[in-house]
Amino acid sequence: MRFILLLILCSFSLSVSAQWYKYNPFKKHTRYPQIALLKDNSIKRLPIVQITKSKIQYAQIVRTPYSLFLMEASVMKTAQHNMRFRVYNSASYNFSDLAQMYLKQNRLSEAKWYLLQSLQISRQQNDNRHTITNLINLAAVKTGYGDFTQAKQDLAEARTLASSLGLTMDVAAVDKQMRYLQDNKSTLKTEIRYAETADTDPKAAIK
């Protein structure tokens, strides 16, 4: 019995205060106002950073004749690879890339030859967008030669093809090229570089 009473007493936890005799449950306690939180205004004291608007200068890469030679050799090797393994669609784009390189160097004869090769393949592959681009570039080459009649024919063919396919952007590009052709009939490119030969002057015949 004693052990049972001991367990019952131990199960109750009573909080006893040393000033229990002063405790009055009916007494109203004074409620003080809540302490205001401290405001941190340290960020406002920081100096305002002004970001200067600097104009970005675009880097201009000057392509030397040697770099152009390396690019030409790389594209030529890729074109030969694609033609060897009959990847004609990719080879067509390789030829047009070569033509663009020659056109920038004013080597119109080489540009025209590769554009004709690319145009032939793009027609066989029914790559209409590439055919239109080749016709526009070919017209630009013929304009450089002063052959305005054939340039107009190429542009007219490109416009007809683009209009039949509903390619409004290509139609606008052809119209822009036609306006350029009309405005620059009198100005011809006098300096035309042709395919370079191995020797500038012919050697004397060996007797």
C-alpha positions, 0 to 999 in steps of 0.5 A, a space after each residue: 500500500 505504501 508503494 502505491 501511495 508513493 507512486 501516486 504522489 510521484 506521478 503528480 508534478 507540482 510547481 511551488 513558488 517560494 512566495 506562494 503566500 503573496 499569490 492572489 489569483 483575483 488581483 488585476 495585473 498591470 499590462 505594459 505597452 509592447 516594446 517597439 522593435 528597433 528600426 535598422 536604417 543603416 542601408 539608407 546611410 550607404 552612398 548611392 552608386 551611380 552606374 555609368 552607361 558606357 558604350 560597348 565597342 564592337 570588336 572588328 576582326 580583320 581577316 588577313 589574306 592568310 586567314 582567308 586562305 585557311 578558311 577557303 581551304 577548310 570549306 573546300 575540303 568539306 565540299 570535296 568530302 560531301 561530294 565524294 560521299 554524295 551529301 549533295 545538299 550540304 555540298 551545295 551550301 559549301 559551294 555558296 559559302 565559297 562563292 560568298 568568300 570570293 564575292 567579298 574579295 571581288 573575285 567574281 569569276 570564281 564566285 560565279 562558278 561556285 554559285 552555278 554549281 550550288 544552284 544546280 544542286 539546289 534545284 535538283 534537291 528541290 531546296 527552294 529557299 537556297 535556290 532563291 538565295 543563289 539566284 539573288 547572289 548570282 544576280 549580284 555577281 552579274 551586276 558586278 560584270 555589268 550584265 544587267 540583262 541576265 541579272 534581271 532574269 535571275 531576279 525575276 526567276 527568284 521572285 516568281 519562285 518566292 511568290 509561288 511559295 508565299 515567301 514574303 521575306 524573300 520577295 522583299 529581298 528580291 525587290 530590294 535587289 532590283 531597286 539596287 540594280 536600277 539605281 546602280 546601273 551606271 556604277 560598274 566594278 572596274 577592278 575585278 579579280 579573276 582566277 589567279 594563275 601560278 605565274 604573273 608573266 609567261 615564261 620564255 619557251 625553252 629551246 
